């Protein structure tokens, strides 16, 4: 299991477009992938879960990845979040 704390840096936070990009990426991996914010965990393969998480700019979230491709999945998702979801 890999756990990484990440800061949401894009100006609109985890909104519909950024959540859709995260879901599209997460679905490529067989690992269980969760994002935790304020003690609430959601499946990164669920767009509704991600949107309702309510993470905004500069909020710190925890990425938890568990499975056979966890290293590759956590690296790819970390890059997506750190790149501001390609928005800025």
N, C-alpha and C positions, 0 to 999 in steps of 0.2 A: 504494500500500500504506500502510495506517495501522497504527501500533504504539502501544499505550497500556499503561502499567503501572498495575495496579489492585490494591488491597488487599481481600482477602476479609474482610468485617466481620461476617457473621452467625455466631452462636455455634456452629453445628454444621459450619461450613465447607462445602465443596462435596460435599454428601451427595446421596442419591437424589432428594429432592424439589427441591432447588435445581438439581441437574443437569438434571432433567426440564424445569424452567422455562426454563433456558438453551437446551436443545435445541429446545423448542417455539418459542422466539423466533428462534433461528438459522435454523431451517428456512424462515422467511418470506423469507429473503434469498438471492439467487443467488451472492453473493460466497463465496469460500473464507474460513472463519472458524476460527481456531485459538486455543487457549489453551496457553500454555507455562508450565510450572512445573518448576524444578530441571532445566533443559535437556531436558525431555521435552515434546513438542508433541502435542496431540490435537485432533481435529476436533470443533468445538462442535456438530456435528449428530449426534454419537455419544454416547449416554448412557453406554455402558460405558466409553468412553475417558475421559469426564469424571469418572466415579466412581473409576476406577482412578488418576486423577491424584494423588489424596490431598491436595489443597489444604485446609488448615485455617484457622481464624480467625487473622487478622493475617498470613497468608502473602501475599506479593506475587506476582501472576501477570502475564504479558504477554499481552495480546489483540492478535492479528494478523489484520487483515481486508484482503482483496485482491479487488477485483472492481468491477463497474460501480455497485453500490449500497453501496460500502464506507463512505461517510460516514454514511449513514443507519443502516446496520447497526452500526457501531462506536458511534454515539451511543446507540442503543437498548440495546445490550448493556452499555455502560458504566453507563447509568441503572439497569438491572436489578441489576447487581452492587453498585453504590453504595447501592441501596435495601435491601440485605441480602436480596435475592430476595423482598422483601415479607413476610418472616417475623417481623420484630421492629418 
